[in-house]
């Protein structure tokens, strides 16, 4: 079965502040940009690569970011793999858990590109 996969690199949408950190407003704008880029693509899955992103969001900011997925439901209801470095894996996994609490159950965190691709390419079970 053919799969339409879009790989999103953080540098495509996120820019660091002068101090090198990413803030919540930037992350929320990134979600909106990803959703706009996905508009009209039909059936697709996402791989968001944040391995080289400097800084991280606080748990409270991750919670707010997960809640801000609602307007982009059609995009983020699809499989979305978040590829991150080991030191931010817990944050990415926490974001996926928070997103699931808002109904976005197909977001997962991964440390390796291969694992992320394997999961994305698996046929849906639901």
Secondary structure, 3 states (H helix, E strand, C coil): CCCCEEEEEHHHHCCCCCCCCCCHHHHHHHHHHHHHHHCCCCCCEEEEECCCCCCCCCHHHHHHHHHCCHHHHHHHCCCEEEECCHHHHHHHHHHHHHHHHCCCCCEEEECCHHHHHHHHHCCCCC
